[in-house]
Amino acid sequence: MLLKEATARLTQNELVDLGAGEVGYIRKVRSEEVSRCFPEAPEIDPALDLWALFGADGTPILLSDNRSSTFFKAAEDELRTVSLH
């Protein structure tokens, strides 16, 4: 209930900035999403399991085939991480 009340009072820009520079999220990424999120990445084998680290605002930070490396990068950047499913 508290989150619902808080988000009702925040503007869209305030919500986007929430956690900026402090929070990152990690999620599995499908190969067809790679070019959209990481346009500089080479073509990826569709059978490959990929993991990505994003800033709280959705900014892509790291793409890897190793989930652990996303956590290491987040720690290096001093980001608290959450996983999205």
C-alpha positions, 0 to 999 in steps of 0.5 A: 500500500505504501508503494502505491501511495508513493508512486501516485505522488511521484511524477514520471520523471521523479520515478525514473530518477528514483535509485539513479546511481545507486540501484541497478537491476539484473535480468536475463536477456533474449538474443533478439533484445540485444540489438535494442538494448546494446546496439554496439554488440555483435550478432549473438547466437540465439542459444546463448543465455545472456544476462544484463545489468541496467541502471535504475532508469533502464540504462544498459551497463553490461551484457554478459553470458556469465550472470556472476559478472553482472554482480561484480560489475554492479559492486564495482560501480557501487550499485545495489542490485535487484533481479527481475524475472 
